């Protein structure tokens, strides 16, 4: 899913992700460390939609794309 070089994934990379990804993977797209991404998810402050499944968190890929492409801001301005 993400490159081994530690670089943030591009929007094109993210479009190839499955419907949901783990918190560290999604956090990389926002430039977040693993621990900070989990902290934000736990406080319901992650910048994309997080789903809790049992004791696991999953991030909706479409919401990551939306947040990073500015689609939410464009809808709010319309």
Order of alpha helices (4+ residues) and beta strands (2+ residues): alpha-beta-alpha-alpha-beta-beta-alpha-alpha
